[in-house]
């Protein structure tokens, strides 16, 4: 069973951080500004935060948006 995570992204922040808002909802601040690097950084940060291997995290909606849905497989 896949678990869905809802993420709001703030690219171009001065500091990288993750804040939790309820169950499986996160605000992720990243210093990256380029879309591809932002997505890579989000997956890396969530992997470390949740203890889940990066290969199990996948962006299923919002690849080019600040609002994303990520599944943990």
MODELLER restraints for C-alpha pairs under 7 A, 6 or more apart:
rsr = mdl.restraints
at = mdl.atoms
rsr.add(forms.Gaussian(group=physical.xy_distance, feature=features.Distance(at['CA:2:A'], at['CA:71:A']), mean=6.09, stdev=0.5))
rsr.add(forms.Gaussian(group=physical.xy_distance, feature=features.Distance(at['CA:2:A'], at['CA:72:A']), mean=5.55, stdev=0.5))
rsr.add(forms.Gaussian(group=physical.xy_distance, feature=features.Distance(at['CA:2:A'], at['CA:73:A']), mean=4.87, stdev=0.5))
rsr.add(forms.Gaussian(group=physical.xy_distance, feature=features.Distance(at['CA:3:A'], at['CA:71:A']), mean=5.44, stdev=0.5))
rsr.add(forms.Gaussian(group=physical.xy_distance, feature=features.Distance(at['CA:3:A'], at['CA:72:A']), mean=5.15, stdev=0.5))
rsr.add(forms.Gaussian(group=physical.xy_distance, feature=features.Distance(at['CA:3:A'], at['CA:73:A']), mean=6.88, stdev=0.5))
rsr.add(forms.Gaussian(group=physical.xy_distance, feature=features.Distance(at['CA:4:A'], at['CA:69:A']), mean=6.62, stdev=0.5))
rsr.add(forms.Gaussian(group=physical.xy_distance, feature=features.Distance(at['CA:4:A'], at['CA:70:A']), mean=5.74, stdev=0.5))
rsr.add(forms.Gaussian(group=physical.xy_distance, feature=features.Distance(at['CA:4:A'], at['CA:71:A']), mean=4.52, stdev=0.5))
rsr.add(forms.Gaussian(group=physical.xy_distance, feature=features.Distance(at['CA:4:A'], at['CA:72:A']), mean=6.52, stdev=0.5))
rsr.add(forms.Gaussian(group=physical.xy_distance, feature=features.Distance(at['CA:5:A'], at['CA:24:A']), mean=4.85, stdev=0.5))
rsr.add(forms.Gaussian(group=physical.xy_distance, feature=features.Distance(at['CA:5:A'], at['CA:25:A']), mean=5.95, stdev=0.5))
rsr.add(forms.Gaussian(group=physical.xy_distance, feature=features.Distance(at['CA:5:A'], at['CA:69:A']), mean=5.68, stdev=0.5))
rsr.add(forms.Gaussian(group=physical.xy_distance, feature=features.Distance(at['CA:5:A'], at['CA:70:A']), mean=5.06, stdev=0.5))
rsr.add(forms.Gaussian(group=physical.xy_distance, feature=features.Distance(at['CA:5:A'], at['CA:71:A']), mean=6.04, stdev=0.5))
rsr.add(forms.Gaussian(group=physical.xy_distance, feature=features.Distance(at['CA:6:A'], at['CA:24:A']), mean=6.23, stdev=0.5))
rsr.add(forms.Gaussian(group=physical.xy_distance, feature=features.Distance(at['CA:6:A'], at['CA:25:A']), mean=4.81, stdev=0.5))
rsr.add(forms.Gaussian(group=physical.xy_distance, feature=features.Distance(at['CA:6:A'], at['CA:26:A']), mean=6.32, stdev=0.5))
rsr.add(forms.Gaussian(group=physical.xy_distance, feature=features.Distance(at['CA:6:A'], at['CA:68:A']), mean=5.99, stdev=0.5))
rsr.add(forms.Gaussian(group=physical.xy_distance, feature=features.Distance(at['CA:6:A'], at['CA:69:A']), mean=4.77, stdev=0.5))
rsr.add(forms.Gaussian(group=physical.xy_distance, feature=features.Distance(at['CA:6:A'], at['CA:70:A']), mean=6.47, stdev=0.5))
rsr.add(forms.Gaussian(group=physical.xy_distance, feature=features.Distance(at['CA:7:A'], at['CA:25:A']), mean=5.91, stdev=0.5))
rsr.add(forms.Gaussian(group=physical.xy_distance, feature=features.Distance(at['CA:7:A'], at['CA:26:A']), mean=4.87, stdev=0.5))
rsr.add(forms.Gaussian(group=physical.xy_distance, feature=features.Distance(at['CA:7:A'], at['CA:27:A']), mean=5.82, stdev=0.5))
rsr.add(forms.Gaussian(group=physical.xy_distance, feature=features.Distance(at['CA:7:A'], at['CA:28:A']), mean=6.91, stdev=0.5))
rsr.add(forms.Gaussian(group=physical.xy_distance, feature=features.Distance(at['CA:7:A'], at['CA:67:A']), mean=5.82, stdev=0.5))
rsr.add(forms.Gaussian(group=physical.xy_distance, feature=features.Distance(at['CA:7:A'], at['CA:68:A']), mean=5.07, stdev=0.5))
rsr.add(forms.Gaussian(group=physical.xy_distance, feature=features.Distance(at['CA:7:A'], at['CA:69:A']), mean=6.15, stdev=0.5))
rsr.add(forms.Gaussian(group=physical.xy_distance, feature=features.Distance(at['CA:8:A'], at['CA:26:A']), mean=6.30, stdev=0.5))
rsr.add(forms.Gaussian(group=physical.xy_distance, feature=features.Distance(at['CA:8:A'], at['CA:27:A']), mean=4.84, stdev=0.5))
rsr.add(forms.Gaussian(group=physical.xy_distance, feature=features.Distance(at['CA:8:A'], at['CA:28:A']), mean=6.27, stdev=0.5))
rsr.add(forms.Gaussian(group=physical.xy_distance, feature=features.Distance(at['CA:8:A'], at['CA:66:A']), mean=5.72, stdev=0.5))
rsr.add(forms.Gaussian(group=physical.xy_distance, feature=features.Distance(at['CA:8:A'], at['CA:67:A']), mean=4.71, stdev=0.5))
rsr.add(forms.Gaussian(group=physical.xy_distance, feature=features.Distance(at['CA:8:A'], at['CA:68:A']), mean=6.42, stdev=0.5))
rsr.add(forms.Gaussian(group=physical.xy_distance, feature=features.Distance(at['CA:9:A'], at['CA:27:A']), mean=5.94, stdev=0.5))
rsr.add(forms.Gaussian(group=physical.xy_distance, feature=features.Distance(at['CA:9:A'], at['CA:28:A']), mean=5.00, stdev=0.5))
rsr.add(forms.Gaussian(group=physical.xy_distance, feature=features.Distance(at['CA:9:A'], at['CA:29:A']), mean=5.94, stdev=0.5))
rsr.add(forms.Gaussian(group=physical.xy_distance, feature=features.Distance(at['CA:9:A'], at['CA:66:A']), mean=4.80, stdev=0.5))
rsr.add(forms.Gaussian(group=physical.xy_distance, feature=features.Distance(at['CA:9:A'], at['CA:67:A']), mean=6.32, stdev=0.5))
rsr.add(forms.Gaussian(group=physical.xy_distance, feature=features.Distance(at['CA:10:A'], at['CA:28:A']), mean=6.26, stdev=0.5))
rsr.add(forms.Gaussian(group=physical.xy_distance, feature=features.Distance(at['CA:10:A'], at['CA:29:A']), mean=4.71, stdev=0.5))
rsr.add(forms.Gaussian(group=physical.xy_distance, feature=features.Distance(at['CA:10:A'], at['CA:30:A']), mean=6.30, stdev=0.5))
rsr.add(forms.Gaussian(group=physical.xy_distance, feature=features.Distance(at['CA:10:A'], at['CA:66:A']), mean=6.90, stdev=0.5))
rsr.add(forms.Gaussian(group=physical.xy_distance, feature=features.Distance(at['CA:11:A'], at['CA:29:A']), mean=6.03, stdev=0.5))
rsr.add(forms.Gaussian(group=physical.xy_distance, feature=features.Distance(at['CA:11:A'], at['CA:30:A']), mean=5.03, stdev=0.5))
rsr.add(forms.Gaussian(group=physical.xy_distance, feature=features.Distance(at['CA:11:A'], at['CA:31:A']), mean=5.98, stdev=0.5))
rsr.add(forms.Gaussian(group=physical.xy_distance, feature=features.Distance(at['CA:11:A'], at['CA:32:A']), mean=5.81, stdev=0.5))
rsr.add(forms.Gaussian(group=physical.xy_distance, feature=features.Distance(at['CA:11:A'], at['CA:33:A']), mean=5.38, stdev=0.5))
rsr.add(forms.Gaussian(group=physical.xy_distance, feature=features.Distance(at['CA:11:A'], at['CA:38:A']), mean=6.83, stdev=0.5))
rsr.add(forms.Gaussian(group=physical.xy_distance, feature=features.Distance(at['CA:12:A'], at['CA:30:A']), mean=6.06, stdev=0.5))
rsr.add(forms.Gaussian(group=physical.xy_distance, feature=features.Distance(at['CA:12:A'], at['CA:31:A']), mean=4.53, stdev=0.5))
rsr.add(forms.Gaussian(group=physical.xy_distance, feature=features.Distance(at['CA:12:A'], at['CA:32:A']), mean=5.38, stdev=0.5))
rsr.add(forms.Gaussian(group=physical.xy_distance, feature=features.Distance(at['CA:12:A'], at['CA:33:A']), mean=5.07, stdev=0.5))
rsr.add(forms.Gaussian(group=physical.xy_distance, feature=features.Distance(at['CA:13:A'], at['CA:29:A']), mean=5.87, stdev=0.5))
rsr.add(forms.Gaussian(group=physical.xy_distance, feature=features.Distance(at['CA:13:A'], at['CA:30:A']), mean=5.54, stdev=0.5))
rsr.add(forms.Gaussian(group=physical.xy_distance, feature=features.Distance(at['CA:13:A'], at['CA:31:A']), mean=4.79, stdev=0.5))
rsr.add(forms.Gaussian(group=physical.xy_distance, feature=features.Distance(at['CA:14:A'], at['CA:31:A']), mean=5.86, stdev=0.5))
rsr.add(forms.Gaussian(group=physical.xy_distance, feature=features.Distance(at['CA:15:A'], at['CA:29:A']), mean=6.89, stdev=0.5))
rsr.add(forms.Gaussian(group=physical.xy_distance, feature=features.Distance(at['CA:15:A'], at['CA:30:A']), mean=6.58, stdev=0.5))
rsr.add(forms.Gaussian(group=physical.xy_distance, feature=features.Distance(at['CA:15:A'], at['CA:31:A']), mean=6.08, stdev=0.5))
rsr.add(forms.Gaussian(group=physical.xy_distance, feature=features.Distance(at['CA:16:A'], at['CA:29:A']), mean=5.07, stdev=0.5))
rsr.add(forms.Gaussian(group=physical.xy_distance, feature=features.Distance(at['CA:16:A'], at['CA:30:A']), mean=4.61, stdev=0.5))
rsr.add(forms.Gaussian(group=physical.xy_distance, feature=features.Distance(at['CA:16:A'], at['CA:31:A']), mean=6.01, stdev=0.5))
rsr.add(forms.Gaussian(group=physical.xy_distance, feature=features.Distance(at['CA:17:A'], at['CA:28:A']), mean=5.80, stdev=0.5))
rsr.add(forms.Gaussian(group=physical.xy_distance, feature=features.Distance(at['CA:17:A'], at['CA:29:A']), mean=5.12, stdev=0.5))
rsr.add(forms.Gaussian(group=physical.xy_distance, feature=features.Distance(at['CA:17:A'], at['CA:30:A']), mean=6.87, stdev=0.5))
rsr.add(forms.Gaussian(group=physical.xy_distance, feature=features.Distance(at['CA:18:A'], at['CA:26:A']), mean=6.65, stdev=0.5))
rsr.add(forms.Gaussian(group=physical.xy_distance, feature=features.Distance(at['CA:18:A'], at['CA:27:A']), mean=5.75, stdev=0.5))
rsr.add(forms.Gaussian(group=physical.xy_distance, feature=features.Distance(at['CA:18:A'], at['CA:28:A']), mean=4.56, stdev=0.5))
rsr.add(forms.Gaussian(group=physical.xy_distance, feature=features.Distance(at['CA:18:A'], at['CA:29:A']), mean=6.41, stdev=0.5))
rsr.add(forms.Gaussian(group=physical.xy_distance, feature=features.Distance(at['CA:19:A'], at['CA:26:A']), mean=5.56, stdev=0.5))
rsr.add(forms.Gaussian(group=physical.xy_distance, feature=features.Distance(at['CA:19:A'], at['CA:27:A']), mean=5.09, stdev=0.5))
rsr.add(forms.Gaussian(group=physical.xy_distance, feature=features.Distance(at['CA:19:A'], at['CA:28:A']), mean=6.46, stdev=0.5))
rsr.add(forms.Gaussian(group=physical.xy_distance, feature=features.Distance(at['CA:20:A'], at['CA:26:A']), mean=4.61, stdev=0.5))
rsr.add(forms.Gaussian(group=physical.xy_distance, feature=features.Distance(at['CA:20:A'], at['CA:27:A']), mean=6.47, stdev=0.5))
rsr.add(forms.Gaussian(group=physical.xy_distance, feature=features.Distance(at['CA:30:A'], at['CA:38:A']), mean=6.87, stdev=0.5))
rsr.add(forms.Gaussian(group=physical.xy_distance, feature=features.Distance(at['CA:32:A'], at['CA:38:A']), mean=5.32, stdev=0.5))
rsr.add(forms.Gaussian(group=physical.xy_distance, feature=features.Distance(at['CA:35:A'], at['CA:64:A']), mean=6.64, stdev=0.5))
rsr.add(forms.Gaussian(group=physical.xy_distance, feature=features.Distance(at['CA:43:A'], at['CA:54:A']), mean=6.30, stdev=0.5))
rsr.add(forms.Gaussian(group=physical.xy_distance, feature=features.Distance(at['CA:43:A'], at['CA:57:A']), mean=6.58, stdev=0.5))
rsr.add(forms.Gaussian(group=physical.xy_distance, feature=features.Distance(at['CA:44:A'], at['CA:54:A']), mean=6.43, stdev=0.5))
rsr.add(forms.Gaussian(group=physical.xy_distance, feature=features.Distance(at['CA:47:A'], at['CA:53:A']), mean=5.72, stdev=0.5))
rsr.add(forms.Gaussian(group=physical.xy_distance, feature=features.Distance(at['CA:47:A'], at['CA:54:A']), mean=5.39, stdev=0.5))
rsr.add(forms.Gaussian(group=physical.xy_distance, feature=features.Distance(at['CA:56:A'], at['CA:72:A']), mean=5.49, stdev=0.5))
rsr.add(forms.Gaussian(group=physical.xy_distance, feature=features.Distance(at['CA:56:A'], at['CA:73:A']), mean=5.08, stdev=0.5))
rsr.add(forms.Gaussian(group=physical.xy_distance, feature=features.Distance(at['CA:57:A'], at['CA:70:A']), mean=6.59, stdev=0.5))
rsr.add(forms.Gaussian(group=physical.xy_distance, feature=features.Distance(at['CA:57:A'], at['CA:71:A']), mean=5.74, stdev=0.5))
rsr.add(forms.Gaussian(group=physical.xy_distance, feature=features.Distance(at['CA:57:A'], at['CA:72:A']), mean=4.82, stdev=0.5))
rsr.add(forms.Gaussian(group=physical.xy_distance, feature=features.Distance(at['CA:57:A'], at['CA:73:A']), mean=6.59, stdev=0.5))
rsr.add(forms.Gaussian(group=physical.xy_distance, feature=features.Distance(at['CA:58:A'], at['CA:70:A']), mean=5.40, stdev=0.5))
rsr.add(forms.Gaussian(group=physical.xy_distance, feature=features.Distance(at['CA:58:A'], at['CA:71:A']), mean=5.39, stdev=0.5))
rsr.add(forms.Gaussian(group=physical.xy_distance, feature=features.Distance(at['CA:58:A'], at['CA:72:A']), mean=6.75, stdev=0.5))
rsr.add(forms.Gaussian(group=physical.xy_distance, feature=features.Distance(at['CA:59:A'], at['CA:68:A']), mean=6.88, stdev=0.5))
rsr.add(forms.Gaussian(group=physical.xy_distance, feature=features.Distance(at['CA:59:A'], at['CA:69:A']), mean=5.94, stdev=0.5))
rsr.add(forms.Gaussian(group=physical.xy_distance, feature=features.Distance(at['CA:59:A'], at['CA:70:A']), mean=4.35, stdev=0.5))
rsr.add(forms.Gaussian(group=physical.xy_distance, feature=features.Distance(at['CA:59:A'], at['CA:71:A']), mean=6.52, stdev=0.5))
rsr.add(forms.Gaussian(group=physical.xy_distance, feature=features.Distance(at['CA:60:A'], at['CA:69:A']), mean=5.74, stdev=0.5))
rsr.add(forms.Gaussian(group=physical.xy_distance, feature=features.Distance(at['CA:60:A'], at['CA:70:A']), mean=5.65, stdev=0.5))
rsr.add(forms.Gaussian(group=physical.xy_distance, feature=features.Distance(at['CA:60:A'], at['CA:71:A']), mean=6.80, stdev=0.5))
rsr.add(forms.Gaussian(group=physical.xy_distance, feature=features.Distance(at['CA:61:A'], at['CA:68:A']), mean=5.48, stdev=0.5))
rsr.add(forms.Gaussian(group=physical.xy_distance, feature=features.Distance(at['CA:61:A'], at['CA:69:A']), mean=5.04, stdev=0.5))
rsr.add(forms.Gaussian(group=physical.xy_distance, feature=features.Distance(at['CA:62:A'], at['CA:68:A']), mean=4.38, stdev=0.5))
rsr.add(forms.Gaussian(group=physical.xy_distance, feature=features.Distance(at['CA:62:A'], at['CA:69:A']), mean=6.54, stdev=0.5))
